């Protein structure tokens, strides 16, 4: 899957779609999505203006973090 990170002029791929881990941390209202085993070290980390973080390794997105998830959905934390 090819994915363009908003606000960044690069295109990345997402692999390991059959091994996706999703975790929500209520104490920080943060959603973590990990592609693959989850033990890879990122080469690059990008935080966009809309508080979404991307972890990149070798041109692949290995993780996405959404900060303030319930706030975005109009729900209380």
Secondary structure by P-SEA (a helix, b strand, c coil): cccccccccbbbbbccccbbbbbbbccccbbbbbccccccccccccccccbbbbbbccccccbbbbccccccccccc
